[in-house]
Amino acid sequence: MDVEVLSFAELSKEQLYMILKNRFEVFFLEQDCVCQDMDDEDQTPEGLLRQMGAYHAMLRQIYPDKEIETGILWTRTATYMPLSENRVTQALVRARHLDDPLEAT
């Protein structure tokens, strides 16, 4: 990833547009993963999907009118893996019983 620092006066119209456009989106990225890197979403451990589902649900409440995107940055390979809203939401639904002390025992 290249980082470029510019003053407002140095921004092109296209760069300014992208900055303003991105202010209307919410992007959440988990990059502190202690598990082995995976290549695709279907192989992502259930615990990570549940965690990202919880982040997604929280951000949906905070920013109800914004687009929410969740994903994982695999730091070892410097690759970003987006996670679909449906996949992380369903993982969180599957974890609901974990909050019930009677069912968890």
Summary of the structure (lengths in Angstrom):
residues: 105
radius of gyration: 17.3
end to end distance: 46.1
largest distance: 61.1
contacts: 232
relative contact order: 0.17
helix: 49%
strand: 18%
